[in-house]
C-alpha cells in the first residue's frame, strides 16, 4: 500500500456539541467569506503556477506552499461544515485541526500531463462530485447552510449525522468516515488539478481515511480477485447480464412472500427460521454476484444459484441469530436511513463502473481504487437488504472499514484486500 502525496489526517474523537451542530451552517459563514477571498487569490496563483510548471516541469516552492495551504484550509472548513470535525477552524490552515491534509513538497511533473491537466482531471472531478456533491467542485467560499448536495454520499451522511449528533452529542463513526472519504478524494482531485502533485487521485476507500476500524459484521465481502478483466466480456457486460436479470425477476416473485413469512416468524420466534434464512441468503448472494459482475467489481460470469463460495467476490452471510422483536416489528421504518445511504453508494458504484469500463477496455485490468470503491458500495447495499430481509439484526456500517478475523462459523476472507497493482489510480 503506497503512501499518497496528498494524505488525509484524522484525529477527531467523534464528540460534538449539540448547539454547534444545530447552528453549524451559520457558524461556518465567516470562514466561507474568508475562503472566498482566498479563492480569488488562489485562482490567480494557479494560473501562474500552471505556466511556470509547464515551462520548468516543477511547481515553484512559494506557489506550491500557498496553494497547498489553500487546499488544506478549504478541507478544514468543509470538514467543519459537514460535521467531520468539531472545533471552529479559524482563518488559517491549522496544523492541529482534527481533519487535516499532508501534502508532499513539489516534485518533478510531466509537461504533457501539466498541459492537459484540466481534461485529465475531469474523470476525477466527476467521481468527486458523486462522493461530495457541491462540496467537491465548490472550493469557492459559498455556504448555504448545510450545502450538502443531498444525492451525494457526503450529503446523505451529513443529513443523517446531523440528527444523530443533535440527539447523542456524538457523530457515528461510520458516517464520519464516509464524510472523510468524500473529503479526502475531493482534496486529492483539487491538489491534482492545481498541480500540487502529478499523482492521479486514488478512490480506494482503504487508503483515503486513516485509522479505519476493524469489524467482523454478519454480512461481509471477501475479495479474491486479481483485477484482471476480459476485454470482450467487459465490452458486452450488460448484454451478458440479461439472463441473470430475468432469473432475478423470477426469483423475486418467491422472495417477497418468503420475506413476509420470515418477518412473521421472526416476530414470534425472535429469530429467522433456518430454511427461510438459507433461501433469502442465497437470493442476496446471487443478487450481489450479479451486481459485482455488472459493475466490474468481479470478472467471471456468475452462476445462477447464489451458492456460497461460488464467486471470487464473495458475500458471506452469518447463520441466523436472535433478534429483538421490537426492531423486527419496526424493521421497515428503521431501514429507511440505510436505504438513503445505499442509494448514494449505488451512484458511487455506477460511476466507478463507468470509469472502470474504459480503463478495463484499454488495459485489461480494473483499477484497484475503482474496484474497492465499487465493492464498498455493494457491501453496504448488501448489508442494507440483509437487514431489511431480517438476515441480521446488525445495522449496516456506513463507512469504509477493515475486516478482522471472523468469530462466527463461516468461511471468510479479508475485505477488499489489494491484489495486484493498478496501472493508474482513480
C-alpha positions as CSV (number, residue, x, y, z in Angstrom):
1,X,0.0,0.0,0.0
2,X,1.9,3.1,-1.3
3,X,1.7,6.3,0.6
4,X,-0.1,9.0,-1.3
5,X,1.4,12.5,-1.9
6,X,-1.9,14.0,-0.6
7,X,-3.0,12.4,2.7
8,X,-5.9,13.0,5.0
9,X,-5.0,13.1,8.7
10,X,-7.9,12.4,11.1
11,X,-7.6,12.8,14.9
12,X,-11.3,13.5,15.6
13,X,-12.8,12.0,18.7
14,X,-16.4,12.0,17.3
15,X,-17.7,14.2,20.2
16,X,-20.0,17.0,19.0
17,X,-21.6,20.0,20.8
18,X,-25.3,20.0,20.1
19,X,-25.6,23.8,19.8
20,X,-22.6,24.0,17.4
21,X,-24.1,21.2,15.3
22,X,-27.5,22.8,15.2
23,X,-26.1,26.2,14.0
24,X,-23.2,24.7,12.0
25,X,-24.0,26.5,8.8
26,X,-24.3,29.9,10.5
27,X,-21.1,29.4,12.5
28,X,-19.2,28.4,9.3
29,X,-20.3,31.5,7.4
30,X,-17.3,33.8,8.4
31,X,-14.9,31.1,7.3
32,X,-16.6,30.8,3.9
33,X,-16.4,34.6,3.5
34,X,-12.6,34.4,4.1
35,X,-12.3,31.3,1.9
36,X,-14.0,33.3,-0.9
37,X,-11.3,35.9,-0.7
38,X,-8.6,33.3,-0.6
39,X,-10.1,31.5,-3.6
40,X,-9.7,34.6,-5.8
41,X,-6.0,34.8,-4.9
42,X,-5.6,31.0,-5.4
43,X,-7.1,31.3,-8.9
44,X,-4.5,33.8,-9.9
45,X,-1.8,31.8,-8.3
46,X,-3.0,28.6,-10.0
47,X,-2.7,30.3,-13.5
48,X,0.8,31.5,-12.8
49,X,1.7,28.1,-11.3
50,X,0.4,26.3,-14.4
51,X,2.6,28.4,-16.7
52,X,5.7,28.1,-14.6
53,X,5.2,24.4,-14.0
54,X,4.8,23.8,-17.8
55,X,8.0,25.7,-18.5
56,X,10.1,24.2,-15.7
57,X,8.5,20.8,-15.1
58,X,8.1,21.6,-11.4
59,X,5.9,23.8,-9.3
60,X,7.7,26.7,-7.7
61,X,8.0,26.2,-3.9
62,X,6.3,29.5,-2.9
63,X,3.3,28.9,-5.2
64,X,3.1,25.3,-4.2
65,X,3.1,26.3,-0.5
66,X,0.4,28.9,-1.0
67,X,-1.9,26.6,-3.0
68,X,-1.3,23.7,-0.5
69,X,-2.4,25.9,2.4
70,X,-5.5,26.9,0.4
71,X,-6.5,23.3,-0.2
72,X,-5.8,22.4,3.4
73,X,-7.8,25.3,4.7
74,X,-10.7,24.5,2.4
75,X,-10.7,20.9,3.5
76,X,-10.8,22.0,7.2
77,X,-13.7,24.4,6.5
78,X,-15.7,21.7,4.7
79,X,-14.8,19.2,7.4
80,X,-16.3,21.6,10.0
81,X,-19.4,22.5,7.9
82,X,-20.1,18.8,7.2
83,X,-19.6,17.6,10.8
84,X,-16.4,15.6,10.2
85,X,-14.8,17.8,12.9
86,X,-15.9,19.8,16.0
87,X,-13.6,22.8,16.5
88,X,-14.2,26.0,14.7
89,X,-11.4,26.2,12.0
90,X,-10.5,29.8,12.3
91,X,-9.0,31.7,9.4
92,X,-5.8,29.8,8.5
93,X,-4.8,26.2,7.9
94,X,-4.2,24.9,11.4
95,X,-1.7,22.1,11.9
96,X,-3.6,20.8,14.9
97,X,-7.0,20.6,13.2
98,X,-8.7,17.2,13.7
99,X,-9.2,16.7,10.0
100,X,-6.2,18.0,8.1
101,X,-4.1,17.3,5.0
102,X,-0.5,16.4,4.5
103,X,0.8,17.5,1.0
104,X,4.3,16.5,-0.2
105,X,6.7,19.2,-1.4
106,X,6.8,20.0,-5.1
107,X,8.2,17.2,-7.3
108,X,9.0,16.9,-11.0
109,X,6.0,16.6,-13.2
110,X,5.5,15.6,-16.9
111,X,4.9,18.6,-19.0
112,X,2.4,16.7,-21.1
113,X,0.2,16.0,-18.1
114,X,0.6,19.6,-17.0
115,X,-0.5,20.9,-20.4
116,X,-3.7,18.7,-20.4
117,X,-4.3,18.7,-16.7
118,X,-7.9,20.0,-16.9
119,X,-9.3,17.4,-19.2
120,X,-7.2,14.7,-17.4
121,X,-8.8,15.8,-14.1
122,X,-12.4,15.6,-15.4
123,X,-13.0,11.9,-14.5
124,X,-11.7,12.5,-11.0
125,X,-13.9,15.6,-10.6
126,X,-16.9,13.6,-11.8
127,X,-16.2,10.9,-9.1
128,X,-15.6,13.7,-6.5
129,X,-19.0,15.2,-7.4
130,X,-20.7,11.8,-6.8
131,X,-18.9,11.5,-3.4
132,X,-19.1,15.1,-2.2
133,X,-21.8,16.8,-4.3
134,X,-21.3,20.6,-4.5
135,X,-18.5,20.5,-1.9
136,X,-16.3,18.7,-4.4
137,X,-16.4,21.5,-7.0
138,X,-17.1,24.4,-4.8
139,X,-13.8,25.5,-3.1
140,X,-15.2,29.0,-3.6
141,X,-16.3,30.1,-0.3
142,X,-20.1,29.7,-0.6
143,X,-22.1,28.3,2.4
144,X,-25.8,27.9,2.1
145,X,-26.5,26.5,5.5
146,X,-25.5,22.8,5.2
147,X,-24.8,22.9,1.5
148,X,-24.8,19.1,1.3
149,X,-25.9,18.1,-2.2
150,X,-28.3,15.6,-0.8
151,X,-27.9,13.0,-3.5
152,X,-24.1,12.6,-2.8
153,X,-22.6,10.2,-0.3
154,X,-21.4,13.2,1.8
155,X,-24.8,14.9,1.6
156,X,-26.7,11.9,2.9
157,X,-24.1,11.2,5.6
158,X,-24.2,14.8,6.8
159,X,-28.0,14.8,6.8
160,X,-28.3,11.7,8.9
161,X,-25.3,12.6,11.0
162,X,-26.8,16.0,11.9
163,X,-29.8,14.3,13.5
164,X,-27.6,11.7,15.3
165,X,-25.2,14.4,16.6
166,X,-28.0,16.6,17.9
167,X,-29.6,13.6,19.6
168,X,-26.5,12.0,21.0
169,X,-23.8,14.8,21.0
170,X,-21.7,12.3,19.1
171,X,-21.1,11.6,15.4
172,X,-21.5,8.0,14.3
173,X,-18.1,6.6,13.3
174,X,-19.3,5.1,10.0
175,X,-20.9,8.4,8.9
176,X,-17.9,10.4,9.9
177,X,-15.6,8.2,7.9
178,X,-17.9,8.3,4.9
179,X,-17.7,12.1,5.0
180,X,-13.9,11.9,5.5
181,X,-13.7,9.6,2.4
182,X,-15.5,12.1,0.3
183,X,-13.4,15.0,1.6
184,X,-10.2,13.0,1.0
185,X,-10.9,12.3,-2.6
186,X,-12.1,15.9,-3.2
187,X,-8.8,17.2,-1.8
188,X,-6.8,14.8,-3.9
189,X,-8.7,15.9,-7.0
190,X,-8.1,19.6,-6.4
191,X,-4.5,19.0,-5.5
192,X,-4.1,17.2,-8.8
193,X,-5.9,20.0,-10.7
194,X,-3.9,22.7,-9.0
195,X,-0.6,20.9,-9.9
196,X,0.3,20.2,-6.3
197,X,1.0,16.6,-7.4
198,X,1.4,14.6,-10.6
199,X,-0.2,11.6,-8.9
200,X,-3.7,10.8,-10.0
201,X,-6.3,10.7,-7.2
202,X,-7.0,7.3,-5.6
203,X,-10.6,6.4,-4.9
204,X,-9.5,3.4,-2.8
205,X,-11.5,3.8,0.5
206,X,-8.9,1.8,2.4
207,X,-6.2,4.4,1.8
208,X,-8.3,7.5,1.8
209,X,-9.1,7.5,5.5
210,X,-6.5,6.7,8.2
211,X,-7.3,4.6,11.3
212,X,-10.2,2.6,9.8
213,X,-11.9,0.3,12.3
214,X,-11.6,-3.4,12.1
215,X,-15.0,-5.1,12.0
216,X,-16.5,-8.5,11.8
217,X,-20.0,-8.0,10.5
218,X,-22.6,-10.7,10.0
219,X,-22.7,-9.8,6.3
220,X,-19.3,-9.1,4.8
221,X,-17.5,-9.1,1.5
222,X,-14.4,-11.1,0.7
223,X,-12.4,-10.1,-2.4
224,X,-10.3,-12.9,-4.0
225,X,-9.9,-11.1,-7.3
226,X,-6.7,-10.3,-9.2
227,X,-8.1,-7.2,-11.0
228,X,-7.7,-8.8,-14.5
229,X,-10.7,-8.2,-16.8
230,X,-11.5,-9.8,-20.1
231,X,-11.9,-7.0,-22.6
232,X,-14.5,-9.0,-24.6
233,X,-16.8,-9.6,-21.6
234,X,-16.2,-6.0,-20.4
235,X,-17.4,-4.7,-23.8
236,X,-20.6,-6.8,-23.7
237,X,-21.1,-6.8,-19.9
238,X,-24.6,-5.5,-19.8
239,X,-25.8,-7.8,-22.6
240,X,-24.3,-10.8,-20.9
241,X,-26.1,-9.9,-17.6
242,X,-29.6,-10.0,-19.2
243,X,-30.3,-13.7,-18.4
244,X,-29.4,-13.0,-14.8
245,X,-31.8,-10.1,-14.5
246,X,-34.5,-12.4,-15.9
247,X,-33.8,-15.0,-13.2
248,X,-33.6,-12.4,-10.5
249,X,-37.0,-11.1,-11.5
250,X,-38.5,-14.6,-11.3
251,X,-36.7,-15.3,-8.0
252,X,-38.1,-12.0,-6.6
253,X,-41.6,-13.4,-7.0
254,X,-40.7,-16.0,-4.4
255,X,-38.6,-13.7,-2.2
256,X,-41.4,-11.3,-1.5
257,X,-43.8,-13.9,0.1
258,X,-40.8,-15.6,1.8
259,X,-39.7,-12.3,3.4
260,X,-43.2,-11.7,4.7
261,X,-43.4,-15.2,6.2
262,X,-39.9,-14.7,7.6
263,X,-41.0,-11.4,9.2
264,X,-43.9,-13.1,10.9
265,X,-41.8,-16.0,12.2
266,X,-39.0,-13.7,13.5
267,X,-41.7,-11.6,15.3
268,X,-43.0,-14.7,17.0
269,X,-39.8,-16.7,17.5
270,X,-37.3,-13.9,17.9
271,X,-35.1,-15.3,15.0
272,X,-35.4,-16.3,11.4
273,X,-36.2,-20.0,10.7
274,X,-33.2,-21.7,9.2
275,X,-34.8,-22.7,5.9
276,X,-36.1,-19.2,5.2
277,X,-32.8,-17.7,6.2
278,X,-30.9,-20.0,3.9
279,X,-33.3,-19.2,1.0
280,X,-33.1,-15.4,1.5
281,X,-29.3,-15.5,2.0
282,X,-28.9,-17.4,-1.3
283,X,-31.0,-14.8,-3.1
284,X,-28.9,-12.0,-1.5
285,X,-25.7,-13.7,-2.6
286,X,-26.9,-14.2,-6.1
287,X,-28.1,-10.6,-6.4
288,X,-24.7,-9.5,-5.1
289,X,-22.8,-11.7,-7.5
290,X,-24.7,-10.3,-10.5
291,X,-24.1,-6.8,-9.3
292,X,-20.4,-7.5,-8.9
293,X,-20.3,-8.8,-12.4
294,X,-22.3,-5.9,-14.0
295,X,-20.3,-3.2,-12.1
296,X,-16.9,-4.8,-13.0
297,X,-16.1,-5.5,-9.3
298,X,-15.7,-9.1,-10.4
299,X,-14.7,-10.7,-13.7
300,X,-16.1,-14.2,-14.1
301,X,-19.7,-14.8,-15.3
302,X,-21.6,-15.8,-12.2
303,X,-23.7,-18.9,-11.7
304,X,-27.4,-18.9,-11.2
305,X,-27.7,-20.5,-7.7
306,X,-26.2,-18.0,-5.3
307,X,-24.2,-20.8,-3.6
308,X,-21.7,-19.7,-1.0
309,X,-18.1,-19.6,-2.3
310,X,-19.2,-19.7,-6.0
311,X,-17.8,-16.3,-6.9
312,X,-14.5,-14.6,-6.3
313,X,-16.2,-11.5,-4.9
314,X,-17.9,-13.5,-2.2
315,X,-20.7,-12.3,0.1
316,X,-20.6,-14.1,3.5
317,X,-23.8,-14.2,5.5
318,X,-23.8,-15.5,9.0
319,X,-26.1,-18.1,10.4
320,X,-29.4,-16.8,12.0
321,X,-29.1,-15.3,15.5
322,X,-31.6,-13.9,18.0
323,X,-33.2,-10.5,17.1
324,X,-35.2,-8.0,19.2
325,X,-38.9,-8.3,18.4
326,X,-39.3,-4.5,18.6
327,X,-36.7,-4.0,15.9
328,X,-38.3,-6.8,13.8
329,X,-41.7,-5.1,14.2
330,X,-40.4,-1.7,13.0
331,X,-37.8,-3.0,10.6
332,X,-39.2,-1.1,7.6
333,X,-39.0,2.4,9.1
334,X,-35.7,1.6,10.8
335,X,-34.1,0.7,7.4
336,X,-35.1,3.9,5.7
337,X,-31.9,5.9,6.6
338,X,-29.8,3.0,5.4
339,X,-31.7,2.9,2.1
340,X,-30.8,6.6,1.6
341,X,-27.1,5.9,2.1
342,X,-27.4,2.7,-0.1
343,X,-28.8,4.9,-2.8
344,X,-25.7,7.2,-2.6
345,X,-23.4,4.3,-2.6
346,X,-25.2,2.9,-5.6
347,X,-24.4,6.1,-7.5
348,X,-20.7,5.7,-6.5
349,X,-20.7,2.1,-7.7
350,X,-22.2,3.1,-11.0
351,X,-19.8,5.9,-11.7
352,X,-16.8,3.7,-10.7
353,X,-18.1,1.1,-13.1
354,X,-18.4,3.6,-16.0
355,X,-14.8,4.9,-15.4
356,X,-13.6,1.3,-14.9
357,X,-15.2,0.2,-18.1
358,X,-13.0,2.5,-20.1
359,X,-9.9,1.6,-18.1
360,X,-10.6,-2.2,-18.4
361,X,-11.1,-2.0,-22.1
362,X,-7.8,-0.1,-22.5
363,X,-5.6,-2.1,-20.1
364,X,-7.4,-5.4,-19.4
365,X,-7.4,-4.5,-15.7
366,X,-9.8,-2.8,-13.3
367,X,-8.0,0.0,-11.3
368,X,-7.7,-1.0,-7.7
369,X,-9.3,2.2,-6.3
370,X,-12.4,1.9,-8.6
371,X,-12.7,-1.8,-7.7
372,X,-12.6,-1.2,-4.0
373,X,-14.9,1.8,-4.2
374,X,-17.4,-0.3,-6.1
375,X,-17.0,-3.2,-3.6
376,X,-17.7,-0.7,-0.7
377,X,-20.9,0.4,-2.4
378,X,-22.0,-3.2,-3.0
379,X,-21.1,-4.2,0.5
380,X,-23.2,-1.5,2.1
381,X,-26.2,-2.3,-0.2
382,X,-26.0,-6.0,0.6
383,X,-25.9,-5.2,4.4
384,X,-28.9,-2.9,3.9
385,X,-31.0,-5.5,2.2
386,X,-29.8,-8.2,4.5
387,X,-31.0,-6.1,7.4
388,X,-34.3,-5.5,5.6
389,X,-34.8,-9.2,5.0
390,X,-34.1,-10.0,8.7
391,X,-30.9,-11.9,7.8
392,X,-29.2,-10.0,10.6
393,X,-30.0,-7.5,13.3
394,X,-26.8,-5.6,12.8
395,X,-27.4,-2.2,11.2
396,X,-25.3,-1.5,8.1
397,X,-22.0,0.2,8.8
398,X,-21.9,3.5,6.9
399,X,-18.2,3.9,6.2
400,X,-15.2,2.0,4.9
401,X,-13.6,-0.5,7.2
402,X,-11.1,-3.2,7.6
403,X,-12.2,-6.8,8.1
404,X,-11.0,-8.6,11.1
405,X,-10.9,-12.4,11.5
406,X,-14.4,-13.8,11.8
407,X,-15.7,-15.0,15.1
408,X,-18.7,-16.9,13.5
409,X,-18.6,-20.3,11.9
410,X,-18.5,-19.3,8.2
411,X,-15.6,-19.3,5.8
412,X,-14.4,-15.7,5.4
413,X,-11.5,-13.7,4.0
414,X,-10.3,-10.1,4.5
415,X,-12.4,-7.5,2.9
416,X,-11.1,-5.6,-0.1
417,X,-7.5,-7.0,0.1
418,X,-5.5,-5.2,-2.5
419,X,-4.5,-7.7,-5.2
420,X,-2.0,-6.6,-7.9
421,X,-1.1,-3.1,-8.8
422,X,-3.3,-0.9,-11.0
423,X,-1.9,0.9,-14.0
424,X,-3.3,4.1,-12.7
425,X,-5.2,5.2,-9.6
426,X,-8.6,6.9,-9.7
